[in-house]
Amino acid sequence: MEVTATAWVATVALIVVLLGIDLAVGALRPHAVGYAEATAWSVGYIAVAVAFGLVLGWVAGWDFGTQYFAGYLVEKSLSVDNLFVFVVIMTTFAVPAEHQQKALTFGIVLALIMRAIFIAVGAALLELFSFMFLVFGLLLIWTAVQLYRHRDQDPEVEDNALVRLTRRVLPTTTEYQEGRLVARVDGRRAVTPLFVVLVAIGSTDLLFALDSIPAVFGVTEEPFLVFAANAFALLGLRALFFLVQGLLDRLVYLSTGLAIVLGFIGVKLVLHWAHTLSDAVPEIPTLLSLGVIVVILAVTIAASLLKVRSDPAARAHAGALRAQADRSEPESPVGPSGPGA
């Protein structure tokens, strides 16, 4: 796919403008987001992403358009799982509603930066070493197996190594200090719980980037499409968080569905690598991949809603990549240097 410098500049400029609007709304004007506002923003971001795909298909051909939509759908579904973890973080640290937008906007910006770096590195590795398709495929299959095994668990934010290190190294206030990251308390500077929240979100973004980039490379090898699919899927996260946070508990089979999607894409990458060695090995076409992903997600949502209807007490979980400790005894209250929940 030949992408001109003008196309790159125009796409990046559009994303920067949308990101700037998100920053202005989320960080510069802190407020609790209502359902109507979240719906309007979510619909707007999805409309822009769909319009971009339609223009892309019309200009570059519908083969690339299909690859973009498949990548966007994969990234959007992974983003919803990311929202689960954001909910866990916000709840764990008792982030006030008016400061949640700032934390989410920071998470989106950091995720874009990390994924842009991983896209560049991933594209270079795939260009130089064809066996990287095998490596990416096996990574996704391993992730799928682990996510399925621990689908009924949530990540332990308190056990995050960076969070523990931050608390150990830096003095931390017990109050959110009107949304500031650093405050002066008793004559000395200290970071606020919001700073610790941003550390937790940043480390989470890193883990999701390690999984999402191989996943989207499984449906398209074009760096431009990988970047566009990631960017447009991430830009709507802030509004989507406030729109679906009350509905996330109902998606009880989301982790299972995502595990199947990641496993499917992992197998697709392994077959693609094997096809480079022998034409006798079949490949999975992008259009078929898109159809399979749509069906898996549709069945996941329908099955989740039916489960909740038959068992109202059922609740969804973000899923984890490793077994979490069973905390049978309540933790002691956080001391003066902790975040204060």
Secondary structure, DSSP 8 states (H G I E B T S, - for coil): ----HHHHHHHHHHHHHHHHHHHHHHTSS-----HHHHHHHHHHHHHHHHHHHHHHHHHH-HHHHHHHHHHHHHHHHHHHHHHHHHHHHHHHTT--HHHHHHHHHHHHHHHHHHHHHHHHHHHHHHHH-TTHHHHHHHHHHHHHHHHHHTTT----GGG-HHHHHHHHHS-B-SS-GGG-SEEEETTEEEE-HHHHHHHHHHHHHHHHHHHHHHHHHTT---HHHHHHHHHHHHHTHHHHHHHHTTTGGG-TTHHHHHHHHHHHHHHHHHHHHHHHH-TTS----HHHHHHHHHHHHHHHHHHHHHHHHH-TT-------SS------S------TTS---
